[in-house]
Amino acid sequence: MAQPTIEASTQQQPRPNLRPKVGSTGIFVLIVEDNHINRIVCLKVLERQGHTVATVGNGQEALDFLCKTSGNRQPNLVFMDTSMPVMDGYEATRRIRRDAGMFDERMRTVPIIGLTANALRGVREQILEAGMDDYIAAPIRPRDLQVAVMRWISPKGP
């Protein structure tokens, strides 16, 4: 009788995509998402729409990224997962809004759209209270991303 095999997870966490591929719309989107599949879905959909996209895997990486960028390199829009290891999207958003001067003053008003699998009552209020402007419930659909970009970013920029 064969022994069951236990496979150790050798898959590494995906590295942040900090060198965004330049898109044609002039809109720069930061995706903060720890789920590899959700991150890739968002990345591919937004790149197909012609946006410049960078990705990171948690809230701390988002803060680090924003500290290293300034001026025109700051995102015009952020999609922020609400539930991540290291630092969740709620805490990251609170820090971005509170400490915007550490990054670029524009981060105080850059739209942050929450990404959540939790569509329970009260989640919308929790997201808005943290400083996010809107949210998209999972599963993430391409149309939802497109609508969020159109709703929060004017064609001529933020």
URZINOR-V973222 format. One record per residue. N is the residue number from 1. NEAR is the number of other ideal C-beta (glycine too) atoms within 12 Angstrom. Layout:
n: {N:N}
near: {NEAR:NEAR}
This chain:
n: {1:2:3:4:5:6:7:8:9:10:11:12:13:14:15:16:17:18:19:20:21:22:23:24:25:26:27:28:29:30:31:32:33:34:35:36:37:38:39:40:41:42:43:44:45:46:47:48:49:50:51:52:53:54:55:56:57:58:59:60:61:62:63:64:65:66:67:68:69:70:71:72:73:74:75:76:77:78:79:80:81:82:83:84:85:86:87:88:89:90:91:92:93:94:95:96:97:98:99:100:101:102:103:104:105:106:107:108:109:110:111:112:113:114:115:116:117:118:119:120:121:122:123:124:125:126:127:128:129:130:131:132:133:134:135:136:137:138:139:140:141:142:143:144:145:146:147:148:149:150:151:152:153:154:155:156:157:158}
near: {3:4:5:6:6:6:7:6:7:6:8:8:19:22:14:27:28:22:15:27:20:17:22:12:25:21:36:34:43:48:50:49:47:32:28:21:15:33:33:19:27:43:35:21:29:41:28:19:27:20:35:30:40:40:40:42:34:31:35:24:34:42:32:25:34:39:22:21:27:18:13:16:23:33:43:36:42:49:47:52:46:42:28:32:17:21:27:30:45:31:28:42:42:25:29:42:31:17:20:24:16:19:31:25:17:26:36:23:21:35:33:43:42:42:40:34:22:22:18:13:8:12:25:21:14:24:32:21:18:28:31:38:29:29:35:40:22:24:18:33:17:20:14:27:36:25:18:36:38:20:17:29:30:15:13:9:18:25}
